[in-house]
Amino acid sequence: MNRAVWIAGMLLAAAAVSDVIAQAPPEPAKGPPAALALEAAQAAIAACAANGYVVAATVIDSSGELKVVIAADGVPAGDAVPHSISKAVTALTYRMSSAAVQARTKTDPKFAAEVEANPKLRARAGGQILASRGEIIGAIGVSGAPGGDKDDLCTLAGVAKIKDRL
């Protein structure tokens, strides 16, 4: 009897393993190639530096995974890096710029509460989506300039640098 139970258990285990093996692997995230992600982040930092701002820049792929995080030399300790990440995540999550998310929070209390409840999000200007052939493939975020509007100009410079090659 013990042998029969053991054989039945082994057959069940084998069936479970074959089910796992037969499942297709998850589709890889879309996103800018690492070289373009780095180029976009560097262009954003350079645009801010040209105006005297020391910032951090982040690029994420379509699943929200970090592709690049760069803090410019001399970026003050504190929130620039995490806020650049949060702005990119916000843009990707809502499939619009983080400035548009910020504007919507001012007119939609339910939406504002949703954004506020998620510590991964930051509804401030400085996050932009990255798209290729009309499909969102990631996002870029910048933080550290004196005001989100200035962060956003730098983010847009990063997007402009690579958009034709996505």
C-alpha positions as CSV (number, residue, x, y, z in Angstrom):
1,M,0.0,0.0,0.0
2,N,2.8,2.4,0.8
3,R,4.4,1.8,-2.5
4,A,1.1,2.6,-4.3
5,V,0.7,5.8,-2.4
6,W,4.3,6.7,-3.2
7,I,3.8,6.0,-6.9
8,A,0.5,8.0,-6.9
9,G,2.3,10.9,-5.3
10,M,5.2,10.8,-7.8
11,L,2.7,10.8,-10.7
12,L,0.9,13.8,-9.2
13,A,4.3,15.6,-8.8
14,A,5.3,14.8,-12.3
15,A,2.0,16.1,-13.7
16,A,2.4,19.3,-11.7
17,V,6.0,19.8,-13.0
18,S,4.9,19.2,-16.6
19,D,2.1,21.8,-16.2
20,V,4.6,24.3,-15.1
21,I,7.0,23.5,-17.9
22,A,4.2,23.6,-20.5
23,Q,3.2,27.1,-19.5
24,A,4.7,29.8,-21.7
25,P,7.1,32.2,-20.0
26,P,5.8,35.7,-19.3
27,E,6.1,38.1,-22.1
28,P,9.2,40.3,-21.6
29,A,8.6,43.9,-20.6
30,K,8.9,46.4,-23.4
31,G,11.1,49.3,-22.8
32,P,13.9,51.4,-24.3
33,P,17.1,49.5,-24.8
34,A,19.6,50.2,-21.9
35,A,21.8,52.4,-24.1
36,L,18.9,54.6,-25.1
37,A,17.6,54.7,-21.5
38,L,21.1,55.9,-20.4
39,E,21.2,58.4,-23.2
40,A,17.8,59.9,-22.2
41,A,18.7,60.1,-18.6
42,Q,22.0,61.8,-19.4
43,A,20.3,64.3,-21.8
44,A,17.8,65.2,-19.1
45,I,20.6,65.8,-16.5
46,A,22.5,67.8,-19.1
47,A,19.5,70.0,-19.9
48,C,19.0,70.7,-16.2
49,A,22.7,71.3,-15.7
50,A,22.6,73.9,-18.5
51,N,20.2,75.8,-16.4
52,G,22.2,75.4,-13.2
53,Y,20.1,72.6,-11.7
54,V,21.5,69.4,-10.2
55,V,19.1,66.6,-10.6
56,A,18.5,62.8,-10.7
57,A,16.9,61.0,-13.6
58,T,15.3,57.6,-13.8
59,V,14.1,55.5,-16.8
60,I,11.8,52.5,-16.3
61,D,10.4,49.9,-18.7
62,S,6.8,49.0,-19.4
63,S,6.6,46.8,-16.3
64,G,8.0,49.5,-14.0
65,E,11.5,47.9,-13.7
66,L,14.4,50.3,-13.4
67,K,16.5,50.6,-16.5
68,V,18.6,53.6,-15.4
69,V,18.9,55.8,-12.3
70,I,21.5,58.5,-12.3
71,A,22.2,61.2,-9.8
72,A,24.2,64.1,-11.2
73,D,27.5,64.9,-9.5
74,G,26.6,67.1,-6.5
75,V,23.0,66.2,-6.2
76,P,21.9,67.1,-2.7
77,A,21.3,64.2,-0.4
78,G,17.6,63.6,0.1
79,D,14.7,63.1,-2.2
80,A,15.9,63.7,-5.8
81,V,16.6,60.0,-6.6
82,P,13.4,58.6,-5.0
83,H,11.3,61.4,-6.4
84,S,12.7,60.8,-9.9
85,I,11.7,57.2,-9.6
86,S,8.2,58.0,-8.2
87,K,7.6,60.5,-11.0
88,A,8.4,57.9,-13.7
89,V,6.3,55.3,-11.9
90,T,3.4,57.8,-11.8
91,A,3.6,58.6,-15.5
92,L,3.7,54.9,-16.3
93,T,0.9,53.9,-13.9
94,Y,-1.6,56.5,-15.3
95,R,-0.2,56.5,-18.9
96,M,0.1,60.3,-18.8
97,S,2.7,62.8,-17.6
98,S,3.0,63.2,-13.9
99,A,2.1,66.9,-14.4
100,A,-1.2,65.7,-15.9
101,V,-1.7,63.4,-12.9
102,Q,-1.1,66.4,-10.6
103,A,-3.6,68.5,-12.5
104,R,-6.2,65.8,-12.3
105,T,-5.7,65.4,-8.5
106,K,-6.8,69.1,-8.1
107,T,-10.2,68.4,-9.8
108,D,-10.9,64.8,-8.8
109,P,-10.9,64.1,-5.1
110,K,-11.4,60.4,-5.5
111,F,-8.4,60.2,-7.9
112,A,-6.4,62.4,-5.6
113,A,-7.0,60.0,-2.7
114,E,-6.0,57.1,-4.9
115,V,-2.7,58.7,-5.8
116,E,-2.0,59.9,-2.2
117,A,-2.6,56.4,-0.9
118,N,0.1,54.9,-3.0
119,P,3.6,55.7,-1.6
120,K,5.2,54.7,-5.0
121,L,3.5,57.6,-6.7
122,R,4.4,61.3,-6.9
123,A,1.9,63.7,-8.5
124,R,4.4,66.4,-9.4
125,A,5.6,67.5,-12.8
126,G,8.8,65.8,-14.0
127,G,7.6,62.4,-15.3
128,Q,6.9,61.6,-18.9
129,I,5.9,58.4,-20.7
130,L,8.1,56.9,-23.4
131,A,6.2,55.5,-26.4
132,S,7.2,53.6,-29.6
133,R,4.7,53.4,-32.5
134,G,1.9,54.5,-30.2
135,E,2.6,52.0,-27.5
136,I,3.9,53.0,-24.1
137,I,7.2,51.2,-23.4
138,G,8.3,53.0,-20.2
139,A,8.7,56.3,-18.6
140,I,11.3,58.8,-17.5
141,G,11.4,61.0,-14.3
142,V,13.5,63.9,-13.2
143,S,13.7,65.5,-9.8
144,G,15.9,68.1,-8.0
145,A,15.3,71.3,-9.9
146,P,13.6,74.1,-8.0
147,G,10.1,73.2,-9.2
148,G,8.5,70.4,-11.1
149,D,8.0,72.6,-14.1
150,K,11.8,72.8,-14.4
151,D,12.2,69.1,-13.9
152,D,9.6,68.5,-16.6
153,L,11.5,70.6,-19.2
154,C,14.6,68.5,-18.5
155,T,12.5,65.3,-18.8
156,L,11.2,66.4,-22.1
157,A,14.8,67.0,-23.3
158,G,15.5,63.4,-22.4
159,V,12.5,62.2,-24.3
160,A,13.3,64.3,-27.3
161,K,16.9,62.9,-27.4
162,I,15.7,59.3,-28.0
163,K,12.1,59.4,-29.3
164,D,13.0,58.9,-33.0
165,R,15.0,55.8,-32.1
166,L,12.5,54.0,-29.9
